[in-house]
Amino acid sequence: MDNISIGIIGGSGLYKMDALKDVEERQVNTPFGSPSDAIITGTLDGARVAFLARHGRGHRLLPSELPFRANIYAMKSLGVRYLISASAVGSLQEAAKPLDMVIPDQFIDRTKHRESTFFGEGIVAHIGFADPICGNLASVLGEAIANLNLAEVDLHRGGTYVCMEGPAFSTKAESNLYRSWGATVIGMTNLPEAKLAREAEMAYATLALVTDYDCWHPDHDSVTVEMVIGNLMKNAENAQKVIRETVRRITENPPESEAHTALKFAILTQLDQAPAATKQKLKAILKPYV
C-alpha cells in the first residue's frame, strides 16, 4: 500500500489539478474493476496527493455508470485517509446562488441503481451513517474557503445534498418537494461515494460548487448552457485554490476522524469464519481487523 493520505475526486469541470508537481499516472486495478480513469498522483506544495476525475477526462461517464466501488477502493489502496469530493450542484435555496460553495453535512439518497457497499459474499457490516460527512474535515475545508476570501463566492456551512439518479434533471414537482424537505443543493454523484468512503474508513467531505438554480426557480428558464459552463469553469478554478489550501492545512495538522475506525464495531461476521476469497477481496479495507 502506498502512503498517500489525501485523495481528491474532481467532479464536472474539475478534471485536473494544475498545481500538481511530480505527476504520475497510476492505473490501479481493484477487485471491483477499474476506476473512472487513471489516478494522478503527485505533490501539492510538498504534500503527496491522489487525484481522480470522477467522470473520466473528457467527461465520458454518466453518474449511473460511475464505478464508485472501484474509485473508493483504489484510493484506499493508495493509503488515502482524507477524501475531498468536489461536485457541481444545483441550488434548491435562493441564498445559495451560482458560484457559491456549500459544505453539506447531510444527504438524502434518491438513487436507484447503484452498488452502495463493499460487503456481502459472506461478510456483513453495518456502518453508522447518521453523520455522513466528517465534521472535522468539513471544518478544515470551511476554514480554507473563508481564509481565501474568494470574489463572488459566499460559503454556506452545513445543509442537505439530495443525490438523485439522473441523468435527466428534476421535474418542477420534484424540485419543489426537495425544497419542502429543507434540502440545500442537488447533485447526482456523492452517494454512494460517501457511504463507501465511510466503509473504507476514510474521512470524507463534499465541496459542493453551485452552477445554477434548480428548475424550481422562477428565473430558471433564463439559464443558458453557456452560463452553466462558464460557472463550471469559474467553480473549477476556485475549487483548485480551495483544495490546495485545504491540503496544506490537513498536512500541517491532520484532523482526527471517527471515520478512521468506522468498522471497529460495524462488522457482524466472525472474520475467522468468513470466506477466504471475500477477505482477500476486501484486503485493503479489512487489514486492521484480520
PEJO-V122832 format. One record per residue. RES is the residue in three letters. D_FIRST is the distance of its C-alpha to the first C-alpha in Angstrom with 2 decimals. Layout:
# PEJO-V122832
res:d_first
RES:D_FIRST
RES:D_FIRST
This chain:
# PEJO-V122832
res:d_first
MET:0.00
ASP:3.80
ASN:6.57
ILE:9.00
SER:11.00
ILE:13.80
GLY:14.21
ILE:17.64
ILE:19.28
GLY:22.59
GLY:25.54
SER:28.90
GLY:29.81
LEU:26.52
TYR:24.83
LYS:23.48
MET:23.17
ASP:25.79
ALA:24.77
LEU:21.27
LYS:21.19
ASP:19.18
VAL:18.41
GLU:16.18
GLU:16.20
ARG:13.13
GLN:14.14
VAL:11.44
ASN:12.75
THR:12.56
PRO:14.84
PHE:17.00
GLY:17.65
SER:17.01
PRO:16.77
SER:19.98
ASP:19.24
ALA:16.83
ILE:14.49
ILE:15.81
THR:13.75
GLY:15.89
THR:17.54
LEU:20.12
ASP:22.49
GLY:19.92
ALA:17.17
ARG:14.00
VAL:14.04
ALA:13.17
PHE:16.43
LEU:17.52
ALA:21.21
ARG:21.82
HIS:24.77
GLY:23.58
ARG:25.20
GLY:28.90
HIS:28.63
ARG:28.63
LEU:27.53
LEU:29.73
PRO:28.39
SER:28.98
GLU:27.07
LEU:23.79
PRO:20.79
PHE:19.80
ARG:17.50
ALA:15.60
ASN:15.50
ILE:14.16
TYR:11.65
ALA:10.30
MET:10.20
LYS:8.53
SER:5.61
LEU:5.51
GLY:6.09
VAL:9.78
ARG:12.34
TYR:15.45
LEU:16.55
ILE:19.85
SER:21.73
ALA:24.74
SER:27.35
ALA:30.92
VAL:33.37
GLY:37.06
SER:38.95
LEU:40.91
GLN:42.65
GLU:45.10
ALA:43.54
ALA:40.16
LYS:41.44
PRO:39.90
LEU:37.54
ASP:36.91
MET:33.50
VAL:32.87
ILE:30.13
PRO:30.77
ASP:30.11
GLN:31.11
PHE:30.82
ILE:33.25
ASP:31.82
ARG:34.25
THR:31.94
LYS:33.05
HIS:30.94
ARG:27.26
GLU:24.57
SER:23.64
THR:21.52
PHE:18.58
PHE:20.75
GLY:23.61
GLU:24.02
GLY:24.69
ILE:22.63
VAL:24.43
ALA:23.21
HIS:25.27
ILE:23.66
GLY:26.04
PHE:26.59
ALA:29.83
ASP:28.26
PRO:25.78
ILE:24.91
CYS:23.39
GLY:26.58
ASN:25.15
LEU:22.94
ALA:26.02
SER:28.12
VAL:26.03
LEU:26.32
GLY:30.04
GLU:30.64
ALA:29.08
ILE:31.45
ALA:34.42
ASN:33.86
LEU:33.91
ASN:37.22
LEU:36.85
ALA:40.15
GLU:41.13
VAL:38.19
ASP:38.76
LEU:35.92
HIS:36.12
ARG:34.03
GLY:33.70
GLY:35.04
THR:34.27
TYR:32.46
VAL:33.91
CYS:31.53
MET:33.78
GLU:33.13
GLY:34.79
PRO:35.13
ALA:38.73
PHE:39.33
SER:41.19
THR:44.87
LYS:46.97
ALA:47.48
GLU:43.74
SER:43.24
ASN:46.05
LEU:44.75
TYR:41.41
ARG:43.46
SER:45.51
TRP:42.36
GLY:41.69
ALA:38.58
THR:37.72
VAL:35.80
ILE:34.95
GLY:32.11
MET:30.48
THR:26.70
ASN:25.34
LEU:25.67
PRO:23.85
GLU:21.11
ALA:21.79
LYS:21.97
LEU:18.65
ALA:16.98
ARG:18.78
GLU:17.67
ALA:14.00
GLU:15.06
MET:14.93
ALA:17.99
TYR:19.76
ALA:22.87
THR:25.06
LEU:26.96
ALA:29.85
LEU:31.89
VAL:35.45
THR:36.94
ASP:40.18
TYR:42.07
ASP:41.72
CYS:44.88
TRP:46.57
HIS:47.58
PRO:51.18
ASP:50.17
HIS:47.42
ASP:49.63
SER:49.82
VAL:46.05
THR:45.50
VAL:42.54
GLU:42.99
MET:42.82
VAL:39.60
ILE:37.94
GLY:39.24
ASN:37.74
LEU:34.38
MET:34.37
LYS:35.48
ASN:32.89
ALA:30.08
GLU:31.40
ASN:31.64
ALA:28.22
GLN:26.61
LYS:28.56
VAL:27.59
ILE:23.85
ARG:24.05
GLU:26.00
THR:23.76
VAL:20.62
ARG:22.80
ARG:23.86
ILE:20.48
THR:19.32
GLU:22.59
ASN:22.66
PRO:19.65
PRO:21.52
GLU:21.28
SER:20.71
GLU:21.81
ALA:19.26
HIS:16.50
THR:18.26
ALA:19.73
LEU:19.13
LYS:20.58
PHE:24.02
ALA:23.41
ILE:22.62
LEU:26.03
THR:25.15
GLN:25.03
LEU:21.62
ASP:23.01
GLN:25.39
ALA:23.15
PRO:22.72
ALA:20.09
ALA:19.37
THR:18.73
LYS:16.45
GLN:14.39
LYS:14.62
LEU:13.41
LYS:10.71
ALA:8.15
ILE:11.34
LEU:13.17
LYS:10.88
PRO:13.17
TYR:16.21
VAL:16.03
